[in-house]
Amino acid sequence: MSLISPFLVAQCKCTLSLTPIHNLTRIYQEIARWVPSFRALRFHGQASERIRLKNSIRDRESGFDICVTTYDSFVVEHGWFKSKRWSYCVLDEGHKIKNSDTGVASKLQGIGASRRLSE
């Protein structure tokens, strides 16, 4: 089953999608296939690339409807992600946060999202 359904995405803007690195490209491609009108941001890379992306967003050079990132990138940049208000937070392979003592789980607890979904 696809994580990104047209019904889900049509109802919201500013969605945060967290996925393991091996699914990052697949999720990005699904967004392009199922909701081509949405602007997807692939938030991943070395520290310099993440800084460039954050500056681009801050300066409004890069707009997006869906931000796709990895769990690792989220952990490193959790302060930045928490500073945003998200309509949805979608967790691919949500079992990764089953143990509430993990770093990812504790950092996700403070994310501001109206709705949360996990596959």
ABEGO torsion letter per residue (X at the ends): XBABBAAAAAABBGBBBBBBAAAAAAAAAAAAAABAABBBBBBBEBAAAAAAAAAAAAAGABBBABBBBBAAAAAAAAAAAAABBBABBBBBGAAAAABAABAAAAAAAABBBABBBBX
